[in-house]
């Protein structure tokens, strides 16, 4: 089969329609220029308490996403390559071993089989994943395994996944992971602060975690499946960004309900609102339950429609995923050969 080589995902398209409006705060930055860190703001309790979410309106908007845009043929392949570049390749299992982590890091360096890279014409792109995410115990090992690749190491921290260990211990865990070489820290908030409306406590907690991170980027995991309402999700998103979170993240992946498009819509709208008010660009990371290429495309479409092209880059968008890459690679092999391969042809570890 003759395959038209794909060029850089920089020329990514979804249709021939006019691009949607992006956020209302023009930055003048090229899509690939990383944003400045989010410095945070003072806690605005009046704004937080005034926030309400209309669930029916959210669900109607999400239901319309799939019919608004289509991604086919070589453009779909380009979007899937972009999805790979935005993955936080993750292993957070109780049976993790040093060997598993090394193999995951090798996959992060070369997420596509070489024959697919050649057939797609993307050898010169040097496609890698966005980051590798591990427990603190494996941070130093991952840093060593990824040396020279440009792939950062992210560490889950602050008593992940429950976030209920003593506060001083959670702060110390951040310091330890940064010292071990992690340049991104995925913290978990205390969900009780949200459920009881103690926004000052939530703000102080995330602010302290942000200070402990130093130069490392902070991703605040909200644990949306345990926040009860979309209004709570919106308010928690606002407070985390006010406290200086560089990313807001849906879930630990350990809750009964994790990343869903309605939750994603609410959180991206909060990012857009925060940017309009402050000029800060905050990243977004859906995590948990995203396993198929189709789901990845849905999330990318959501980001393009709600936030614009800058949020189609790894400095502002990440998937938290452990199994997603397998299906994406399988879909790309189908594009090249016209056939679906067995899963064992795209092993993760």
C-alpha positions as CSV (number, residue, x, y, z in Angstrom):
1,X,0.0,0.0,0.0
2,X,1.3,3.4,-0.9
3,X,1.1,5.9,2.0
4,X,1.3,9.6,1.6
5,X,3.9,10.7,4.1
6,X,2.6,12.9,6.9
7,X,4.2,16.1,7.7
8,X,4.6,17.6,11.2
9,X,1.5,17.6,13.4
10,X,2.0,21.4,13.3
11,X,-0.2,21.4,10.2
12,X,-3.0,19.6,12.1
13,X,-6.5,20.2,10.9
14,X,-10.0,18.9,11.7
15,X,-12.1,20.2,8.8
16,X,-12.2,22.9,6.2
17,X,-14.4,25.1,8.4
18,X,-13.3,28.4,10.0
19,X,-11.4,27.8,13.3
20,X,-13.5,28.5,16.4
21,X,-12.9,31.4,18.7
22,X,-10.2,30.6,21.2
23,X,-9.9,32.2,24.6
24,X,-10.6,35.9,24.9
25,X,-7.1,36.7,26.0
26,X,-4.8,37.1,23.0
27,X,-1.2,36.2,23.8
28,X,0.5,36.7,20.5
29,X,2.5,33.6,21.1
30,X,3.1,30.9,18.5
31,X,1.4,27.6,19.3
32,X,4.6,25.9,20.3
33,X,5.9,28.6,22.6
34,X,5.5,27.4,26.2
35,X,3.4,29.7,28.5
36,X,4.8,31.4,31.5
37,X,4.1,29.8,34.9
38,X,0.8,30.6,36.5
39,X,1.7,32.9,39.4
40,X,-1.8,32.6,40.9
41,X,-3.9,35.3,42.4
42,X,-5.5,36.2,45.7
43,X,-8.5,34.0,46.6
44,X,-11.7,35.6,45.4
45,X,-14.4,34.0,47.5
46,X,-17.2,36.0,46.1
47,X,-16.4,34.8,42.6
48,X,-16.1,31.2,43.7
49,X,-19.3,31.2,45.7
50,X,-21.2,32.9,42.8
51,X,-20.2,30.1,40.3
52,X,-23.0,27.8,39.2
53,X,-23.1,25.1,36.5
54,X,-26.1,24.1,34.5
55,X,-25.7,20.4,34.1
56,X,-28.3,20.1,31.3
57,X,-26.6,22.8,29.2
58,X,-23.2,21.1,29.7
59,X,-24.6,17.7,28.6
60,X,-26.2,19.3,25.5
61,X,-22.9,20.9,24.5
62,X,-21.0,17.7,25.0
63,X,-23.5,15.7,23.0
64,X,-23.0,18.0,20.0
65,X,-19.2,17.7,20.0
66,X,-19.0,14.5,17.9
67,X,-21.2,15.8,15.2
68,X,-19.6,19.2,14.8
69,X,-16.2,18.0,13.4
70,X,-14.8,15.0,11.7
71,X,-11.2,13.8,11.4
72,X,-10.5,11.4,8.6
73,X,-7.6,9.7,6.8
74,X,-4.3,11.5,6.9
75,X,-5.6,14.2,9.2
76,X,-6.8,11.6,11.7
77,X,-3.3,10.1,11.7
78,X,-1.8,13.5,12.3
79,X,-4.2,14.1,15.2
80,X,-3.3,10.7,16.7
81,X,0.4,11.6,16.4
82,X,-0.4,14.8,18.3
83,X,-2.2,12.7,20.9
84,X,0.9,10.7,21.4
85,X,3.0,13.9,22.0
86,X,0.5,14.9,24.7
87,X,0.5,11.7,26.7
88,X,1.7,11.3,30.2
89,X,2.7,7.7,29.9
90,X,1.8,6.4,33.3
91,X,2.5,3.4,35.5
92,X,0.9,3.6,39.0
93,X,0.3,0.0,39.8
94,X,1.0,-1.8,43.1
95,X,3.1,-4.4,41.2
96,X,5.4,-1.8,39.5
97,X,9.0,-3.0,39.2
98,X,12.2,-1.3,38.1
99,X,12.1,-3.4,34.9
100,X,8.6,-2.2,34.1
101,X,9.6,1.4,34.6
102,X,12.6,1.0,32.3
103,X,10.5,-0.6,29.6
104,X,7.9,2.2,29.9
105,X,10.7,4.8,29.5
106,X,12.0,3.0,26.4
107,X,8.4,3.2,25.0
108,X,8.3,6.9,25.9
109,X,11.4,7.5,23.9
110,X,10.1,5.5,20.9
111,X,6.3,5.3,21.2
112,X,5.8,4.1,17.6
113,X,7.4,1.0,16.0
114,X,10.1,2.1,13.5
115,X,8.3,0.6,10.5
116,X,5.3,2.8,11.3
117,X,7.5,5.8,11.7
118,X,9.0,5.2,8.3
119,X,5.7,4.5,6.6
120,X,4.1,7.6,8.1
121,X,7.1,9.8,7.0
122,X,7.6,11.3,10.5
123,X,11.1,10.1,11.3
124,X,12.4,13.7,11.4
125,X,9.8,14.7,14.0
126,X,11.3,12.6,16.8
127,X,7.9,11.8,18.2
128,X,8.0,11.1,21.9
129,X,5.3,11.2,24.6
130,X,4.7,14.3,26.8
131,X,6.1,12.8,30.0
132,X,6.4,9.7,32.1
133,X,4.5,9.6,35.3
134,X,5.5,7.4,38.2
135,X,5.4,7.0,42.0
136,X,8.2,8.8,43.9
137,X,10.1,5.5,44.4
138,X,10.8,5.3,40.7
139,X,11.5,9.0,39.9
140,X,15.3,8.7,39.9
141,X,15.2,5.5,37.8
142,X,13.0,7.1,35.3
143,X,15.1,10.2,35.1
144,X,18.2,8.0,34.4
145,X,16.3,6.0,31.8
146,X,15.1,9.1,30.0
147,X,18.4,11.0,30.1
148,X,19.0,12.9,26.8
149,X,15.5,12.3,25.5
150,X,13.9,15.5,26.5
151,X,11.0,13.6,28.0
152,X,10.2,15.0,31.5
153,X,9.4,12.9,34.6
154,X,6.3,13.6,36.5
155,X,5.7,12.2,40.0
156,X,2.4,11.7,41.7
157,X,2.6,13.1,45.2
158,X,1.0,14.3,48.4
159,X,-0.4,11.0,49.5
160,X,-1.7,9.9,46.1
161,X,-4.4,8.8,45.5
162,X,-6.4,9.7,48.6
163,X,-4.3,12.8,49.7
164,X,-5.0,12.1,53.4
165,X,-1.5,11.7,54.8
166,X,-0.2,14.3,57.3
167,X,0.3,17.7,55.6
168,X,4.0,18.0,56.5
169,X,4.5,14.5,55.0
170,X,2.8,15.6,51.8
171,X,5.0,18.7,51.4
172,X,8.1,16.6,52.2
173,X,7.1,14.2,49.5
174,X,7.1,17.0,46.9
175,X,10.5,18.2,48.0
176,X,11.9,14.6,47.7
177,X,10.5,14.1,44.2
178,X,11.9,17.4,43.0
179,X,15.3,16.6,44.5
180,X,15.2,13.2,42.7
181,X,14.7,14.9,39.3
182,X,11.0,15.2,38.8
183,X,10.1,18.4,36.8
184,X,6.4,17.9,37.1
185,X,4.4,17.1,40.3
186,X,0.9,15.8,40.2
187,X,-0.6,16.6,43.6
188,X,-4.0,15.6,45.0
189,X,-6.2,18.0,46.8
190,X,-8.1,17.2,50.0
191,X,-11.6,16.6,48.6
192,X,-13.2,17.3,52.0
193,X,-12.3,21.0,51.6
194,X,-14.5,21.1,48.4
195,X,-17.3,19.0,49.9
196,X,-17.5,21.3,52.9
197,X,-17.0,24.5,51.0
198,X,-13.8,25.3,52.9
199,X,-12.2,27.2,50.0
200,X,-9.6,29.1,52.1
201,X,-8.2,25.7,53.3
202,X,-8.1,24.4,49.7
203,X,-6.4,27.6,48.5
204,X,-3.8,27.5,51.3
205,X,-3.1,23.8,50.7
206,X,-2.5,24.2,46.9
207,X,-0.5,27.3,47.5
208,X,1.8,25.5,49.9
209,X,2.2,22.7,47.4
210,X,3.0,25.2,44.6
211,X,5.7,26.8,46.8
212,X,7.2,23.3,47.6
213,X,7.4,22.5,43.9
214,X,9.9,25.4,43.2
215,X,10.7,25.3,39.5
216,X,8.7,22.1,38.9
217,X,5.3,22.4,37.3
218,X,2.3,21.6,39.6
219,X,-0.7,19.7,38.3
220,X,-3.6,19.8,40.7
221,X,-5.7,16.6,40.7
222,X,-9.2,17.4,41.7
223,X,-10.6,13.8,42.0
224,X,-13.8,14.9,40.2
225,X,-15.5,11.5,40.7
226,X,-15.6,12.3,44.4
227,X,-16.7,16.0,44.3
228,X,-20.5,15.2,43.9
229,X,-21.5,18.1,41.6
230,X,-20.3,19.9,38.5
231,X,-20.6,23.2,40.5
232,X,-18.0,21.8,42.9
233,X,-15.8,20.8,40.0
234,X,-16.0,24.4,38.7
235,X,-15.3,26.0,42.1
236,X,-12.4,23.6,42.9
237,X,-10.9,24.4,39.4
238,X,-11.1,28.1,40.1
239,X,-9.5,27.9,43.6
240,X,-6.6,25.6,42.3
241,X,-5.8,28.1,39.6
242,X,-6.0,31.0,42.0
243,X,-3.5,29.2,44.2
244,X,-1.0,28.8,41.3
245,X,-1.7,25.4,39.7
246,X,0.0,25.2,36.3
247,X,-2.4,22.4,35.2
248,X,-5.7,21.2,36.6
249,X,-6.3,17.5,36.3
250,X,-9.5,15.6,36.5
251,X,-8.7,12.4,38.4
252,X,-6.2,10.0,40.0
253,X,-7.6,7.2,37.8
254,X,-8.4,5.4,41.0
255,X,-11.9,6.8,41.5
256,X,-15.1,5.0,40.3
257,X,-15.7,7.8,37.8
258,X,-12.8,9.6,36.2
259,X,-12.4,11.8,33.1
260,X,-15.7,12.5,31.4
261,X,-16.4,15.1,28.7
262,X,-19.0,17.0,30.8
263,X,-16.4,17.4,33.5
264,X,-13.8,18.3,30.9
265,X,-16.1,21.0,29.5
266,X,-16.6,22.6,32.9
267,X,-12.9,22.6,33.7
268,X,-11.9,24.0,30.3
269,X,-14.5,26.8,30.7
270,X,-13.0,27.6,34.0
271,X,-9.5,27.8,32.4
272,X,-10.9,30.1,29.7
273,X,-12.5,32.3,32.3
274,X,-9.4,32.4,34.5
275,X,-7.3,33.3,31.4
276,X,-9.7,36.1,30.4
277,X,-9.5,37.6,33.9
278,X,-5.7,37.2,34.6
279,X,-4.0,36.6,31.3
280,X,-2.5,33.3,32.6
281,X,-2.6,30.2,30.5
282,X,-3.3,27.1,32.6
283,X,-3.0,23.5,31.2
284,X,-5.5,20.7,31.4
285,X,-5.1,17.0,32.0
286,X,-7.9,14.5,31.7
287,X,-6.9,11.2,33.4
288,X,-8.5,7.8,34.0
289,X,-10.6,5.7,31.6
290,X,-9.2,7.2,28.4
291,X,-8.2,4.0,26.5
292,X,-9.2,4.4,22.8
293,X,-8.1,6.6,19.9
294,X,-11.7,7.7,19.4
295,X,-11.8,9.0,23.0
296,X,-8.5,10.8,22.4
297,X,-9.9,12.5,19.3
298,X,-13.0,13.6,21.3
299,X,-10.8,15.3,23.9
300,X,-8.6,17.0,21.3
301,X,-11.7,18.4,19.6
302,X,-13.0,19.7,22.9
303,X,-9.7,21.4,23.5
304,X,-9.6,23.0,20.1
305,X,-13.2,24.2,20.3
306,X,-13.1,25.5,23.9
307,X,-9.5,26.8,24.2
308,X,-7.9,26.9,20.8
309,X,-4.8,25.5,19.1
310,X,-2.3,26.4,21.8
311,X,-4.1,23.7,24.0
312,X,-3.2,21.1,21.4
313,X,0.4,21.1,22.6
314,X,1.9,19.2,25.5
315,X,2.9,22.4,27.4
316,X,-0.9,23.0,27.9
317,X,-2.6,19.6,27.4
318,X,-1.8,16.1,28.6
319,X,-3.6,12.8,28.7
320,X,-3.0,10.7,31.8
321,X,-2.9,7.3,30.2
322,X,-1.5,3.8,30.6
323,X,-3.3,1.9,27.9
324,X,-4.2,4.7,25.4
325,X,-1.0,4.4,23.4
326,X,-1.7,0.8,22.4
327,X,-4.9,1.7,20.6
328,X,-3.5,4.8,19.0
329,X,-0.6,2.8,17.6
330,X,-3.0,0.2,16.4
331,X,-5.1,2.8,14.6
332,X,-2.0,4.2,12.9
333,X,-1.0,0.7,11.8
334,X,-4.5,0.4,10.2
335,X,-3.9,3.7,8.4
336,X,-0.7,2.4,7.0
337,X,-1.7,-1.2,6.1
338,X,-5.5,-1.2,6.0
339,X,-5.6,-3.9,8.6
340,X,-6.0,-4.0,12.4
341,X,-3.2,-5.7,14.1
342,X,-3.3,-7.8,17.2
343,X,-2.6,-5.9,20.4
344,X,0.7,-7.8,21.0
345,X,2.2,-6.0,18.1
346,X,2.1,-2.8,20.1
347,X,3.4,-3.9,23.5
348,X,3.6,-1.3,26.3
349,X,6.1,-3.0,28.6
